Amino acid sequence: MKVYTKKGDLGKTSILGQTNVDKDDLRIIAYGTVDELNSVVGHVSSLTTNKDLIDQLETIQNTLFSLGSELASMPDVFEKLKLEQVGEKEITALEVWIDDQTGLLPPLKSFVLPGGCQGNAVAHQARTVCRRAERKCVTLAKHIDLRPEVIQYLNRLSDYFFTVARTLSRLENVPEIEWKPRA
């Protein structure tokens, strides 16, 4: 099987249950941004040897793939696939991971900037791509019936990546960079 199909050469693609969708369709933009996020999550994972974080990030990657599949399918077709939908269980898992990590971090005294170590910077990149995916899904939800759990998951996930950025700095024993506003 060839990787290229040439079907997209004219700016069209298909989603499960619908053919000839423009590549700039809101669904395509939303699941494309989730796919981009998944790639950045893989980059974050490659920058740590912490098994707990690696396991969490792999779980998140699998969840994002399921979420992307939902966005890339007409609802009736997605139901027939019998894939698990992102829901309260995944949102709660993120909250537990955030709370567990936060308990090991010093309290924030100011806003922090991305950087200090590569893991921190890339985790912040994941956070910002996640926020963009969330915005794209909010826009999509104005045009189609999108389950609220999709947006809730992405909202919580961006908080998770903020916490992971701080955790990676701690694991590397690198101080966080505090924001110094101009007076």
ZADO-1210 file (C-alpha; in nm, 4 decimals, padded with zeros to 6 digits):
<atoms>
<atom x="00.0000" y="00.0000" z="00.0000" code="MET" pos="1"/>
<atom x="00.1379" y="00.3397" z="-00.0970" code="LYS" pos="2"/>
<atom x="00.1532" y="00.6244" z="00.1522" code="VAL" pos="3"/>
<atom x="00.0340" y="00.8774" z="-00.1027" code="TYR" pos="4"/>
<atom x="-00.3065" y="00.8586" z="-00.2681" code="THR" pos="5"/>
<atom x="-00.3108" y="01.1896" z="-00.4592" code="LYS" pos="6"/>
<atom x="-00.6729" y="01.2348" z="-00.3473" code="LYS" pos="7"/>
<atom x="-00.5787" y="01.5501" z="-00.1584" code="GLY" pos="8"/>
<atom x="-00.4014" y="01.7205" z="-00.4470" code="ASP" pos="9"/>
<atom x="-00.7107" y="01.9324" z="-00.5124" code="LEU" pos="10"/>
<atom x="-00.7589" y="02.0400" z="-00.1512" code="GLY" pos="11"/>
<atom x="-01.0145" y="01.7746" z="-00.0655" code="LYS" pos="12"/>
<atom x="-01.0108" y="01.4885" z="00.1812" code="THR" pos="13"/>
<atom x="-01.2649" y="01.2648" z="00.3458" code="SER" pos="14"/>
<atom x="-01.3750" y="01.1856" z="00.6958" code="ILE" pos="15"/>
<atom x="-01.5398" y="00.8640" z="00.8065" code="LEU" pos="16"/>
<atom x="-01.8940" y="00.8858" z="00.6741" code="GLY" pos="17"/>
<atom x="-01.8435" y="01.1788" z="00.4388" code="GLN" pos="18"/>
<atom x="-01.6325" y="01.2224" z="00.1250" code="THR" pos="19"/>
<atom x="-01.5026" y="01.5316" z="-00.0511" code="ASN" pos="20"/>
<atom x="-01.4537" y="01.7543" z="00.2504" code="VAL" pos="21"/>
<atom x="-01.2416" y="02.0662" z="00.2015" code="ASP" pos="22"/>
<atom x="-00.9072" y="02.0414" z="00.3780" code="LYS" pos="23"/>
<atom x="-00.9830" y="02.3688" z="00.5563" code="ASP" pos="24"/>
<atom x="-01.3139" y="02.2362" z="00.6931" code="ASP" pos="25"/>
<atom x="-01.3492" y="02.3086" z="01.0656" code="LEU" pos="26"/>
<atom x="-01.3443" y="01.9348" z="01.1442" code="ARG" pos="27"/>
<atom x="-01.0204" y="01.8863" z="00.9535" code="ILE" pos="28"/>
<atom x="-00.8633" y="02.1872" z="01.1248" code="ILE" pos="29"/>
<atom x="-00.9701" y="02.0604" z="01.4688" code="ALA" pos="30"/>
<atom x="-00.8469" y="01.7031" z="01.4295" code="TYR" pos="31"/>
<atom x="-00.5349" y="01.8221" z="01.2483" code="GLY" pos="32"/>
<atom x="-00.4487" y="02.0385" z="01.5479" code="THR" pos="33"/>
<atom x="-00.5114" y="01.7432" z="01.7824" code="VAL" pos="34"/>
<atom x="-00.2790" y="01.5379" z="01.5606" code="ASP" pos="35"/>
<atom x="-00.0152" y="01.8121" z="01.5824" code="GLU" pos="36"/>
<atom x="-00.0534" y="01.8089" z="01.9601" code="LEU" pos="37"/>
<atom x="-00.0024" y="01.4322" z="01.9635" code="ASN" pos="38"/>
<atom x="00.3294" y="01.4795" z="01.7834" code="SER" pos="39"/>
<atom x="00.4440" y="01.7380" z="02.0374" code="VAL" pos="40"/>
<atom x="00.3429" y="01.5028" z="02.3201" code="VAL" pos="41"/>
<atom x="00.5720" y="01.2420" z="02.1649" code="GLY" pos="42"/>
<atom x="00.8521" y="01.5002" z="02.1689" code="HIS" pos="43"/>
<atom x="00.7902" y="01.5751" z="02.5376" code="VAL" pos="44"/>
<atom x="00.7997" y="01.2031" z="02.6139" code="SER" pos="45"/>
<atom x="01.1319" y="01.1646" z="02.4333" code="SER" pos="46"/>
<atom x="01.2881" y="01.4234" z="02.6648" code="LEU" pos="47"/>
<atom x="01.2396" y="01.2394" z="02.9921" code="THR" pos="48"/>
<atom x="01.3366" y="00.9076" z="03.1425" code="THR" pos="49"/>
<atom x="01.0761" y="00.9348" z="03.4199" code="ASN" pos="50"/>
<atom x="00.8640" y="00.6207" z="03.3802" code="LYS" pos="51"/>
<atom x="00.5529" y="00.7695" z="03.5393" code="ASP" pos="52"/>
<atom x="00.5579" y="01.0659" z="03.2999" code="LEU" pos="53"/>
<atom x="00.6308" y="00.8440" z="03.0002" code="ILE" pos="54"/>
<atom x="00.3351" y="00.6197" z="03.0917" code="ASP" pos="55"/>
<atom x="00.1066" y="00.9202" z="03.1389" code="GLN" pos="56"/>
<atom x="00.2159" y="01.0753" z="02.8102" code="LEU" pos="57"/>
<atom x="00.1582" y="00.7484" z="02.6231" code="GLU" pos="58"/>
<atom x="-00.1902" y="00.7271" z="02.7731" code="THR" pos="59"/>
<atom x="-00.2524" y="01.0843" z="02.6609" code="ILE" pos="60"/>
<atom x="-00.1295" y="01.0048" z="02.3092" code="GLN" pos="61"/>
<atom x="-00.3718" y="00.7136" z="02.2845" code="ASN" pos="62"/>
<atom x="-00.6537" y="00.9320" z="02.4174" code="THR" pos="63"/>
<atom x="-00.5710" y="01.2069" z="02.1672" code="LEU" pos="64"/>
<atom x="-00.5792" y="00.9516" z="01.8860" code="PHE" pos="65"/>
<atom x="-00.9282" y="00.8454" z="01.9973" code="SER" pos="66"/>
<atom x="-01.0360" y="01.2079" z="02.0285" code="LEU" pos="67"/>
<atom x="-00.9017" y="01.2788" z="01.6793" code="GLY" pos="68"/>
<atom x="-01.0899" y="00.9769" z="01.5468" code="SER" pos="69"/>
<atom x="-01.4115" y="01.1153" z="01.6915" code="GLU" pos="70"/>
<atom x="-01.3480" y="01.4539" z="01.5318" code="LEU" pos="71"/>
<atom x="-01.2660" y="01.2846" z="01.1996" code="ALA" pos="72"/>
<atom x="-01.5895" y="01.0852" z="01.1886" code="SER" pos="73"/>
<atom x="-01.9542" y="01.1534" z="01.1376" code="MET" pos="74"/>
<atom x="-02.1248" y="01.0682" z="01.4702" code="PRO" pos="75"/>
<atom x="-02.3151" y="00.7639" z="01.3394" code="ASP" pos="76"/>
<atom x="-01.9984" y="00.6167" z="01.1874" code="VAL" pos="77"/>
<atom x="-01.7963" y="00.6804" z="01.5040" code="PHE" pos="78"/>
<atom x="-02.0590" y="00.4959" z="01.7101" code="GLU" pos="79"/>
<atom x="-02.0263" y="00.1935" z="01.4796" code="LYS" pos="80"/>
<atom x="-01.6495" y="00.1882" z="01.5354" code="LEU" pos="81"/>
<atom x="-01.7170" y="00.1235" z="01.9061" code="LYS" pos="82"/>
<atom x="-01.4153" y="00.3325" z="02.0072" code="LEU" pos="83"/>
<atom x="-01.4134" y="00.4665" z="02.3594" code="GLU" pos="84"/>
<atom x="-01.5077" y="00.8320" z="02.3779" code="GLN" pos="85"/>
<atom x="-01.3055" y="01.0749" z="02.5850" code="VAL" pos="86"/>
<atom x="-01.4993" y="01.1316" z="02.9042" code="GLY" pos="87"/>
<atom x="-01.4984" y="01.1887" z="03.2763" code="GLU" pos="88"/>
<atom x="-01.2522" y="00.9031" z="03.3424" code="LYS" pos="89"/>
<atom x="-00.9817" y="01.0655" z="03.1267" code="GLU" pos="90"/>
<atom x="-01.0497" y="01.4123" z="03.2680" code="ILE" pos="91"/>
<atom x="-01.0263" y="01.2817" z="03.6247" code="THR" pos="92"/>
<atom x="-00.6996" y="01.1007" z="03.5455" code="ALA" pos="93"/>
<atom x="-00.5484" y="01.4314" z="03.4293" code="LEU" pos="94"/>
<atom x="-00.6622" y="01.6004" z="03.7509" code="GLU" pos="95"/>
<atom x="-00.5045" y="01.3257" z="03.9639" code="VAL" pos="96"/>
<atom x="-00.1752" y="01.3513" z="03.7711" code="TRP" pos="97"/>
<atom x="-00.1761" y="01.7313" z="03.8042" code="ILE" pos="98"/>
<atom x="-00.2436" y="01.7123" z="04.1784" code="ASP" pos="99"/>
<atom x="00.0231" y="01.4447" z="04.2322" code="ASP" pos="100"/>
<atom x="00.2865" y="01.6490" z="04.0494" code="GLN" pos="101"/>
<atom x="00.1828" y="01.9785" z="04.2073" code="THR" pos="102"/>
<atom x="00.2360" y="01.8244" z="04.5501" code="GLY" pos="103"/>
<atom x="00.6045" y="01.7787" z="04.4653" code="LEU" pos="104"/>
<atom x="00.6571" y="02.1306" z="04.3257" code="LEU" pos="105"/>
<atom x="00.7356" y="02.4531" z="04.5069" code="PRO" pos="106"/>
<atom x="00.4489" y="02.7021" z="04.5188" code="PRO" pos="107"/>
<atom x="00.4410" y="02.9503" z="04.2324" code="LEU" pos="108"/>
<atom x="00.5492" y="03.2981" z="04.3368" code="LYS" pos="109"/>
<atom x="00.5143" y="03.4583" z="03.9943" code="SER" pos="110"/>
<atom x="00.4351" y="03.3729" z="03.6362" code="PHE" pos="111"/>
<atom x="00.6981" y="03.1515" z="03.4757" code="VAL" pos="112"/>
<atom x="00.8397" y="03.1583" z="03.1250" code="LEU" pos="113"/>
<atom x="00.8972" y="02.8556" z="02.9041" code="PRO" pos="114"/>
<atom x="01.2578" y="02.7382" z="02.9079" code="GLY" pos="115"/>
<atom x="01.5446" y="02.6595" z="03.1367" code="GLY" pos="116"/>
<atom x="01.5635" y="02.3082" z="02.9976" code="CYS" pos="117"/>
<atom x="01.4444" y="02.1509" z="02.6754" code="GLN" pos="118"/>
<atom x="01.1747" y="01.9422" z="02.8444" code="GLY" pos="119"/>
<atom x="01.0193" y="02.2498" z="03.0039" code="ASN" pos="120"/>
<atom x="01.0190" y="02.4417" z="02.6756" code="ALA" pos="121"/>
<atom x="00.8639" y="02.1566" z="02.4762" code="VAL" pos="122"/>
<atom x="00.6021" y="02.0882" z="02.7457" code="ALA" pos="123"/>
<atom x="00.5019" y="02.4553" z="02.7214" code="HIS" pos="124"/>
<atom x="00.4833" y="02.4119" z="02.3449" code="GLN" pos="125"/>
<atom x="00.2474" y="02.1175" z="02.4039" code="ALA" pos="126"/>
<atom x="00.0437" y="02.3414" z="02.6355" code="ARG" pos="127"/>
<atom x="00.0054" y="02.6120" z="02.3709" code="THR" pos="128"/>
<atom x="-00.0763" y="02.3673" z="02.0898" code="VAL" pos="129"/>
<atom x="-00.3318" y="02.2109" z="02.3247" code="CYS" pos="130"/>
<atom x="-00.4886" y="02.5534" z="02.3845" code="ARG" pos="131"/>
<atom x="-00.5091" y="02.6023" z="02.0072" code="ARG" pos="132"/>
<atom x="-00.6744" y="02.2608" z="01.9654" code="ALA" pos="133"/>
<atom x="-00.9212" y="02.3606" z="02.2359" code="GLU" pos="134"/>
<atom x="-01.0007" y="02.6886" z="02.0554" code="ARG" pos="135"/>
<atom x="-01.0504" y="02.5016" z="01.7276" code="LYS" pos="136"/>
<atom x="-01.2915" y="02.2622" z="01.8980" code="CYS" pos="137"/>
<atom x="-01.4818" y="02.5538" z="02.0549" code="VAL" pos="138"/>
<atom x="-01.5229" y="02.6996" z="01.7063" code="THR" pos="139"/>
<atom x="-01.6260" y="02.3604" z="01.5684" code="LEU" pos="140"/>
<atom x="-01.8841" y="02.3208" z="01.8476" code="ALA" pos="141"/>
<atom x="-02.0611" y="02.6314" z="01.7133" code="LYS" pos="142"/>
<atom x="-02.1268" y="02.4424" z="01.3888" code="HIS" pos="143"/>
<atom x="-02.1754" y="02.0776" z="01.4878" code="ILE" pos="144"/>
<atom x="-02.2933" y="01.8894" z="01.7930" code="ASP" pos="145"/>
<atom x="-01.9668" y="01.8312" z="01.9793" code="LEU" pos="146"/>
<atom x="-01.9675" y="01.6585" z="02.3153" code="ARG" pos="147"/>
<atom x="-01.8596" y="01.8979" z="02.5954" code="PRO" pos="148"/>
<atom x="-01.6151" y="01.6378" z="02.7289" code="GLU" pos="149"/>
<atom x="-01.3931" y="01.6973" z="02.4248" code="VAL" pos="150"/>
<atom x="-01.3381" y="02.0612" z="02.5188" code="ILE" pos="151"/>
<atom x="-01.3174" y="01.9801" z="02.8912" code="GLN" pos="152"/>
<atom x="-01.0463" y="01.7225" z="02.8263" code="TYR" pos="153"/>
<atom x="-00.8377" y="01.9632" z="02.6179" code="LEU" pos="154"/>
<atom x="-00.8817" y="02.2375" z="02.8774" code="ASN" pos="155"/>
<atom x="-00.7577" y="02.0112" z="03.1555" code="ARG" pos="156"/>
<atom x="-00.4810" y="01.8727" z="02.9342" code="LEU" pos="157"/>
<atom x="-00.3293" y="02.2179" z="02.8873" code="SER" pos="158"/>
<atom x="-00.3140" y="02.2518" z="03.2669" code="ASP" pos="159"/>
<atom x="-00.1437" y="01.9134" z="03.2774" code="TYR" pos="160"/>
<atom x="00.1270" y="02.0311" z="03.0359" code="PHE" pos="161"/>
<atom x="00.1889" y="02.3426" z="03.2440" code="PHE" pos="162"/>
<atom x="00.2465" y="02.1138" z="03.5419" code="THR" pos="163"/>
<atom x="00.4639" y="01.8760" z="03.3378" code="VAL" pos="164"/>
<atom x="00.6811" y="02.1693" z="03.2295" code="ALA" pos="165"/>
<atom x="00.7409" y="02.2569" z="03.5921" code="ARG" pos="166"/>
<atom x="00.7987" y="01.8904" z="03.6803" code="THR" pos="167"/>
<atom x="01.0579" y="01.8481" z="03.4046" code="LEU" pos="168"/>
<atom x="01.2491" y="02.1500" z="03.5374" code="SER" pos="169"/>
<atom x="01.2426" y="01.9941" z="03.8855" code="ARG" pos="170"/>
<atom x="01.3603" y="01.6566" z="03.7545" code="LEU" pos="171"/>
<atom x="01.6468" y="01.8275" z="03.5679" code="GLU" pos="172"/>
<atom x="01.7252" y="02.0371" z="03.8769" code="ASN" pos="173"/>
<atom x="01.6911" y="02.3534" z="03.6675" code="VAL" pos="174"/>
<atom x="01.5336" y="02.6649" z="03.8178" code="PRO" pos="175"/>
<atom x="01.2179" y="02.7940" z="03.6549" code="GLU" pos="176"/>
<atom x="01.2471" y="03.1239" z="03.4732" code="ILE" pos="177"/>
<atom x="01.0320" y="03.3829" z="03.6476" code="GLU" pos="178"/>
<atom x="00.8611" y="03.6519" z="03.4452" code="TRP" pos="179"/>
<atom x="01.0095" y="03.9921" z="03.5208" code="LYS" pos="180"/>
<atom x="00.7620" y="04.2564" z="03.4048" code="PRO" pos="181"/>
<atom x="00.9011" y="04.5897" z="03.3020" code="ARG" pos="182"/>
<atom x="00.8423" y="04.8526" z="03.5661" code="ALA" pos="183"/>
</atoms>
